[in-house]
Amino acid sequence: MRRSSEGQAAFARAEEREDEDWMEEASRMQLRALREVGIAPTQRNLALLRSTALEHPELALYVRNNKCRQGALAVGDRAPVLQLHELDGTPRRFPAEATARPQVVFAGSVS
């Protein structure tokens, strides 16, 4: 469903809305998938579907191709210096300068 042209169009429409985004659309697709195979579309069954994908990445395209990994940083470690890029391609160092201040980093991707 996600990869179909209809699914991709639904994701695009969701992103144009102010009140939801692609994640809500993904949840609707998952609930629909449960209904289509005869499983009650409950929050518990949705959670089971999602946990199954994590336990069996060979079955789930997005989990199978996930490049994320658990890092080795611990509380109190100095943040590594990273070379990041702005959306326009401009390179940026992060953090910009050495700092002893606590940092929280939220990261995402644009595809």
C-alpha positions in Angstrom: 0.0 0.0 0.0 2.7 2.4 1.0 4.7 2.1 -2.3 1.7 2.2 -4.6 0.9 5.4 -6.5 -2.3 5.7 -4.5 -0.4 5.3 -1.3 2.2 7.9 -2.3 -0.6 10.3 -3.3 -2.2 9.8 0.1 1.1 10.6 1.8 1.5 13.8 -0.3 -2.1 14.9 0.5 -1.5 14.3 4.2 1.7 16.4 4.1 -0.3 19.3 2.6 -2.7 19.4 5.6 -2.2 21.4 8.7 -3.7 18.9 11.1 -1.8 15.7 10.2 1.1 14.3 8.3 2.3 11.1 6.6 2.5 9.2 9.9 -1.2 9.4 10.4 -1.7 8.2 6.9 0.7 5.3 7.5 -1.4 4.3 10.5 -4.6 4.3 8.4 -2.9 2.1 5.9 -1.8 -0.3 8.5 -5.3 -0.5 10.0 -6.7 -1.1 6.5 -4.1 -3.9 6.0 -5.2 -5.5 9.2 -8.9 -5.4 8.1 -8.0 -6.8 4.6 -6.5 -9.9 6.1 -9.3 -10.4 8.6 -7.7 -9.1 11.7 -9.6 -6.6 13.9 -8.1 -3.1 13.4 -7.5 -2.4 17.1 -4.7 -0.5 18.7 -3.3 -3.7 20.2 -3.2 -5.4 16.8 -1.7 -2.4 15.3 1.1 -2.5 17.9 1.6 -6.2 17.2 1.9 -5.5 13.5 4.5 -2.9 14.1 6.5 -5.0 16.6 6.4 -7.9 14.2 8.1 -5.7 11.5 10.9 -4.9 14.0 11.3 -8.5 15.0 11.4 -9.8 11.4 13.1 -7.1 9.3 13.2 -9.4 6.3 9.4 -8.9 6.0 9.3 -5.1 6.3 10.9 -3.0 3.6 11.4 0.1 5.7 12.8 -1.8 8.6 15.0 -3.9 6.4 16.6 -0.9 4.8 16.9 1.2 8.0 20.4 2.5 8.3 20.0 3.7 11.9 22.1 2.2 14.7 22.5 2.5 18.4 25.3 4.8 19.1 28.0 4.5 21.7 27.6 7.9 23.4 26.8 8.1 27.1 25.6 10.9 29.3 28.5 13.2 29.8 30.4 12.3 26.6 31.4 15.2 24.3 29.3 15.3 21.2 31.3 14.3 18.1 31.9 16.9 15.4 29.8 16.2 12.4 29.7 17.6 8.8 26.1 18.3 8.0 24.4 20.0 5.1 21.7 22.6 5.0 18.8 21.9 2.6 20.5 24.1 0.0 23.6 21.9 0.2 25.7 24.4 2.3 28.0 22.4 4.6 27.8 23.1 8.3 29.9 21.8 11.2 28.0 20.6 14.2 28.5 21.6 16.9 29.8 24.8 15.4 32.3 25.2 18.3 33.4 23.2 21.3 31.0 23.5 24.1 30.4 22.1 27.5 26.7 22.9 27.4 24.2 20.1 27.4 22.9 19.4 23.9 19.8 17.7 22.5 19.9 16.8 18.8 16.7 16.1 16.8 17.5 14.7 13.4 15.5 13.6 10.4 15.8 13.1 6.8 14.5 14.7 3.6 13.7 12.3 0.8 
